[in-house]
Amino acid sequence: DSLAQLTHPDLIKQAKVAVSLHPSYLYGSDFAPLLPQLKGLHDPLFLHGYLRYANHSVKLRNFYAQYGKDIRVKTAAEITGTDNLSDAYIYANIQHIQATKQSIENLVANLQNKPFVLPKELNHLGKIQFNGNITGFFSEIVAYGLLKTDIGNVDLDLLLTHNETNHQLGFRGGVKTDRLDLEKLLGTQSKLG
């Protein structure tokens, strides 16, 4: 009668799905029986590629996704432990990802069902693009690759952290810039440089 009946824990644990997605629009509620965390997505997801789900693990190949007008991802990835996203582990070879500060804030707020605000200085980055690798847990992700912005480029080798208790973001690691305009990023009042 309803996909909601598919949410029985034993059925989800045993579910195996392999799908070759032709270009399609899907909503968070379409995924909710298998990934309830996605039910908060309000805009449609445009997807195509290959997806395999088994034992709380998702594998993506030749996968393209677009959420809203600004978030786009082209990747091959594996996410394990999808039964609890805070414990899920991801490995992704990102061929292209693009977003803006506002689109990231909206996506995270929709998923968490509460406001999410990134530092205002990130507005100056404009369109953010990344290609490289992302590995780790959602609370501690290593990003290695090239970040392109409207105000310059950055080579990254970073550990990004998110503290679930106080919602603080942190990072440590290495960055190398190519003409990154720090004055535009930090403002003219910054004493840096």
KEKE-3310 file (N, C-alpha, C; in steps of 0.2 Angstrom, whole numbers, plus 5000, padded with zeros to 4 digits):
npx = (5004:5010:5026:5031:5029:5040:5049:5052:5064:5071:5068:5074:5088:5090:5088:5092:5097:5099:5102:5101:5100:5091:5091:5082:5070:5069:5061:5065:5056:5054:5065:5065:5060:5071:5082:5079:5084:5084:5071:5069:5072:5067:5067:5067:5078:5089:5094:5106:5114:5123:5117:5119:5113:5115:5116:5116:5124:5129:5133:5140:5141:5148:5140:5128:5122:5110:5104:5092:5097:5110:5118:5128:5135:5147:5152:5161:5157:5157:5147:5146:5137:5124:5113:5114:5118:5126:5137:5141:5152:5162:5169:5174:5177:5178:5173:5168:5161:5150:5144:5135:5137:5125:5117:5122:5119:5105:5103:5108:5101:5088:5090:5093:5082:5082:5088:5104:5119:5133:5149:5149:5158:5161:5152:5159:5165:5158:5153:5157:5169:5174:5186:5192:5197:5186:5186:5180:5171:5155:5157:5170:5179:5191:5197:5205:5211:5207:5201:5190:5186:5177:5186:5198:5210:5212:5223:5219:5222:5215:5208:5192:5181:5166:5157:5145:5138:5140:5139:5150:5162:5177:5194:5210:5226:5234:5235:5237:5238:5232:5233:5223:5211:5213:5209:5196:5190:5191:5189:5192:5195:5203:5218:5226:5240)
npy = (4994:5006:5014:5017:5006:4998:5001:4993:4987:4974:4971:4982:4980:4968:4972:4973:4983:4987:4999:5007:5023:5032:5049:5057:5065:5066:5065:5069:5062:5051:5043:5041:5029:5020:5029:5038:5051:5059:5064:5077:5085:5097:5102:5095:5082:5080:5066:5055:5039:5025:5016:5007:4998:4989:4981:4992:5000:5011:5012:5022:5025:5033:5044:5057:5071:5084:5097:5109:5125:5127:5117:5104:5088:5077:5060:5046:5035:5028:5024:5019:5012:5018:5017:5025:5040:5049:5040:5036:5031:5038:5037:5046:5049:5064:5070:5082:5095:5107:5122:5135:5146:5149:5139:5128:5130:5130:5117:5109:5114:5110:5096:5094:5100:5112:5129:5133:5140:5147:5155:5172:5178:5168:5171:5179:5170:5166:5156:5140:5127:5110:5098:5081:5071:5064:5058:5049:5051:5059:5068:5070:5074:5071:5081:5081:5090:5101:5117:5129:5146:5161:5171:5166:5151:5136:5124:5109:5099:5094:5091:5091:5096:5093:5098:5090:5093:5107:5112:5118:5121:5115:5115:5107:5106:5107:5120:5128:5142:5150:5165:5169:5180:5187:5199:5202:5190:5191:5204:5222:5227:5217:5212:5204:5200)
npz = (5000:5004:5002:5015:5023:5020:5030:5040:5052:5050:5037:5030:5034:5027:5014:4996:4983:4967:4955:4939:4936:4925:4919:4931:4942:4959:4976:4993:5001:4993:4996:5009:5015:5015:5018:5030:5035:5024:5022:5024:5013:5003:4990:4973:4969:4955:4947:4940:4935:4942:4956:4971:4984:4999:5014:5023:5015:5003:4986:4973:4956:4941:4944:4945:4953:4956:4967:4969:4962:4963:4968:4963:4959:4954:4954:4960:4973:4990:5003:5019:5033:5033:5041:5052:5050:5057:5061:5049:5035:5023:5006:4993:4976:4969:4955:4951:4961:4965:4973:4983:4997:5002:4996:5003:5016:5016:5012:5022:5033:5029:5030:5043:5049:5055:5058:5049:5049:5040:5042:5039:5031:5021:5010:5001:4993:4983:4969:4973:4969:4968:4966:4969:4982:4995:5011:5026:5041:5043:5053:5054:5041:5028:5016:5000:4987:4974:4977:4970:4969:4967:4971:4970:4970:4980:4985:4994:5008:5020:5036:5041:5053:5063:5077:5085:5097:5100:5088:5081:5068:5062:5056:5051:5044:5028:5016:5000:4991:4976:4971:4980:4985:5000:5006:5000:5005:5020:5022:5023:5035:5041:5049:5044:5034)
capx = (5000:5014:5033:5032:5029:5046:5054:5053:5071:5073:5068:5079:5094:5091:5087:5098:5094:5104:5098:5104:5096:5091:5089:5076:5069:5066:5061:5067:5051:5055:5071:5063:5060:5078:5086:5074:5087:5083:5064:5068:5074:5061:5068:5068:5085:5090:5099:5107:5120:5122:5117:5118:5112:5115:5119:5117:5130:5127:5139:5138:5146:5146:5134:5127:5116:5109:5099:5091:5100:5117:5122:5129:5140:5148:5156:5160:5158:5154:5145:5144:5134:5119:5108:5115:5122:5132:5142:5142:5159:5161:5174:5171:5181:5174:5176:5166:5156:5149:5139:5136:5136:5118:5114:5124:5115:5098:5103:5110:5095:5083:5091:5093:5076:5083:5093:5111:5122:5140:5152:5147:5164:5160:5148:5163:5168:5154:5152:5163:5169:5180:5187:5197:5194:5183:5186:5180:5165:5153:5159:5177:5180:5197:5197:5211:5210:5207:5195:5190:5181:5177:5191:5205:5210:5216:5224:5218:5224:5212:5203:5186:5177:5159:5156:5138:5136:5140:5139:5156:5166:5184:5199:5217:5229:5238:5232:5241:5233:5234:5230:5217:5211:5211:5205:5189:5187:5191:5187:5197:5197:5207:5225:5230:5244)
capy = (5000:5012:5013:5017:4999:4995:5004:4988:4986:4968:4972:4987:4976:4963:4975:4974:4986:4990:5004:5011:5028:5037:5055:5057:5069:5062:5069:5066:5057:5045:5040:5041:5022:5018:5034:5043:5057:5063:5066:5084:5088:5100:5103:5089:5080:5077:5061:5049:5035:5019:5016:5000:4998:4983:4980:4999:5003:5014:5013:5026:5025:5038:5047:5064:5074:5091:5099:5116:5127:5128:5111:5099:5083:5071:5057:5038:5035:5023:5027:5013:5013:5023:5016:5030:5045:5052:5035:5033:5033:5040:5038:5048:5052:5069:5073:5089:5097:5115:5125:5142:5146:5149:5133:5123:5132:5128:5109:5107:5116:5105:5089:5094:5103:5118:5133:5131:5146:5147:5161:5177:5179:5164:5174:5182:5165:5165:5149:5136:5121:5106:5091:5078:5065:5066:5052:5049:5051:5066:5073:5071:5072:5073:5083:5082:5092:5108:5121:5135:5151:5167:5175:5162:5144:5133:5116:5107:5093:5096:5087:5096:5093:5096:5096:5089:5096:5115:5114:5121:5118:5116:5112:5108:5103:5111:5124:5131:5146:5153:5171:5170:5187:5187:5205:5200:5185:5193:5211:5227:5228:5212:5214:5199:5202)
capz = (5000:5004:5004:5022:5025:5019:5034:5045:5052:5047:5029:5028:5035:5022:5007:4992:4977:4962:4950:4934:4935:4919:4921:4935:4948:4965:4982:4999:5003:4989:4999:5016:5018:5016:5021:5033:5036:5018:5021:5025:5007:5000:4982:4970:4967:4949:4948:4935:4937:4945:4963:4973:4991:5002:5021:5025:5012:4996:4981:4967:4950:4936:4947:4945:4957:4957:4971:4968:4956:4964:4971:4958:4961:4949:4958:4962:4980:4994:5010:5023:5039:5032:5046:5056:5046:5061:5061:5042:5033:5016:5002:4987:4971:4967:4948:4951:4965:4965:4978:4986:5004:5004:4995:5008:5022:5015:5011:5029:5037:5027:5032:5051:5051:5060:5054:5049:5046:5040:5043:5033:5026:5015:5005:4996:4989:4977:4967:4976:4965:4971:4963:4973:4986:5002:5015:5033:5044:5042:5059:5053:5034:5025:5009:4997:4980:4972:4978:4966:4971:4963:4973:4970:4971:4985:4985:5000:5012:5026:5040:5042:5059:5065:5084:5085:5103:5100:5080:5078:5062:5063:5051:5052:5038:5023:5011:4996:4987:4970:4970:4984:4988:5007:5008:4999:5010:5027:5023:5023:5042:5044:5051:5041:5028)
cpx = (5004:5021:5035:5032:5035:5051:5055:5061:5074:5073:5073:5086:5095:5090:5093:5094:5100:5100:5102:5099:5096:5089:5082:5076:5065:5066:5063:5062:5052:5060:5070:5063:5066:5083:5082:5077:5086:5076:5064:5070:5068:5061:5069:5076:5084:5095:5100:5114:5118:5122:5116:5118:5111:5118:5120:5123:5127:5134:5136:5143:5143:5139:5134:5121:5116:5103:5098:5095:5108:5121:5122:5135:5140:5153:5156:5161:5155:5153:5143:5141:5128:5113:5108:5120:5128:5138:5144:5149:5158:5168:5172:5177:5177:5177:5174:5160:5155:5143:5140:5135:5129:5115:5116:5120:5108:5098:5104:5104:5089:5084:5091:5086:5076:5088:5100:5114:5130:5143:5150:5152:5164:5156:5153:5166:5164:5152:5158:5163:5175:5180:5193:5194:5191:5183:5184:5172:5162:5155:5167:5179:5187:5196:5203:5209:5210:5201:5195:5185:5181:5182:5198:5204:5214:5217:5223:5220:5221:5208:5198:5182:5171:5158:5148:5135:5135:5140:5144:5160:5173:5188:5206:5220:5233:5233:5237:5237:5237:5230:5223:5217:5208:5208:5198:5186:5186:5189:5193:5199:5201:5214:5229:5234:5246)
cpy = (5006:5010:5013:5010:4995:4997:4999:4987:4980:4968:4976:4983:4971:4966:4975:4977:4988:4993:5007:5017:5032:5043:5056:5063:5065:5067:5066:5061:5051:5040:5038:5034:5019:5022:5040:5050:5062:5066:5074:5088:5091:5101:5096:5088:5077:5072:5057:5046:5029:5019:5009:5001:4991:4984:4987:5002:5005:5015:5017:5025:5029:5041:5054:5066:5081:5093:5107:5118:5127:5122:5106:5094:5078:5067:5049:5038:5029:5025:5020:5016:5018:5022:5022:5035:5048:5047:5033:5036:5033:5040:5040:5051:5057:5072:5081:5090:5105:5117:5132:5141:5146:5142:5127:5124:5129:5120:5107:5108:5111:5098:5089:5097:5108:5122:5131:5137:5146:5154:5166:5178:5174:5166:5177:5177:5164:5158:5145:5129:5117:5100:5088:5072:5067:5059:5053:5049:5058:5071:5074:5069:5075:5075:5085:5084:5099:5112:5127:5139:5157:5172:5172:5155:5142:5126:5114:5100:5094:5091:5092:5092:5097:5093:5096:5093:5104:5117:5118:5117:5120:5113:5112:5104:5108:5114:5127:5135:5148:5159:5172:5177:5187:5194:5205:5195:5188:5200:5216:5228:5222:5214:5209:5201:5209)
cpz = (5000:5005:5011:5025:5025:5025:5040:5046:5049:5039:5027:5028:5029:5014:5003:4985:4973:4956:4946:4933:4929:4922:4925:4940:4953:4971:4988:5002:4999:4993:5006:5019:5019:5019:5024:5034:5030:5017:5021:5019:5004:4993:4979:4969:4960:4949:4941:4937:4939:4953:4965:4981:4994:5009:5024:5022:5005:4992:4975:4962:4945:4938:4947:4949:4957:4962:4971:4962:4957:4966:4966:4960:4956:4953:4957:4969:4983:5001:5014:5030:5038:5036:5051:5053:5051:5062:5054:5040:5025:5012:4995:4982:4968:4960:4948:4956:4965:4970:4979:4993:5006:5002:5000:5014:5021:5015:5019:5034:5035:5030:5040:5053:5056:5056:5055:5046:5046:5041:5037:5028:5020:5009:4999:4991:4983:4975:4969:4972:4968:4967:4967:4976:4993:5005:5022:5035:5043:5047:5058:5046:5032:5018:5006:4990:4979:4973:4974:4968:4966:4965:4973:4971:4977:4984:4993:5002:5019:5030:5043:5048:5060:5072:5084:5092:5102:5092:5078:5073:5064:5057:5053:5046:5034:5018:5007:4991:4981:4969:4974:4987:4995:5009:5006:5003:5017:5028:5024:5031:5045:5044:5047:5034:5029)
residu = (ASP:SER:LEU:ALA:GLN:LEU:THR:HIS:PRO:ASP:LEU:ILE:LYS:GLN:ALA:LYS:VAL:ALA:VAL:SER:LEU:HIS:PRO:SER:TYR:LEU:TYR:GLY:SER:ASP:PHE:ALA:PRO:LEU:LEU:PRO:GLN:LEU:LYS:GLY:LEU:HIS:ASP:PRO:LEU:PHE:LEU:HIS:GLY:TYR:LEU:ARG:TYR:ALA:ASN:HIS:SER:VAL:LYS:LEU:ARG:ASN:PHE:TYR:ALA:GLN:TYR:GLY:LYS:ASP:ILE:ARG:VAL:LYS:THR:ALA:ALA:GLU:ILE:THR:GLY:THR:ASP:ASN:LEU:SER:ASP:ALA:TYR:ILE:TYR:ALA:ASN:ILE:GLN:HIS:ILE:GLN:ALA:THR:LYS:GLN:SER:ILE:GLU:ASN:LEU:VAL:ALA:ASN:LEU:GLN:ASN:LYS:PRO:PHE:VAL:LEU:PRO:LYS:GLU:LEU:ASN:HIS:LEU:GLY:LYS:ILE:GLN:PHE:ASN:GLY:ASN:ILE:THR:GLY:PHE:PHE:SER:GLU:ILE:VAL:ALA:TYR:GLY:LEU:LEU:LYS:THR:ASP:ILE:GLY:ASN:VAL:ASP:LEU:ASP:LEU:LEU:LEU:THR:HIS:ASN:GLU:THR:ASN:HIS:GLN:LEU:GLY:PHE:ARG:GLY:GLY:VAL:LYS:THR:ASP:ARG:LEU:ASP:LEU:GLU:LYS:LEU:LEU:GLY:THR:GLN:SER:LYS:LEU:GLY)
# end
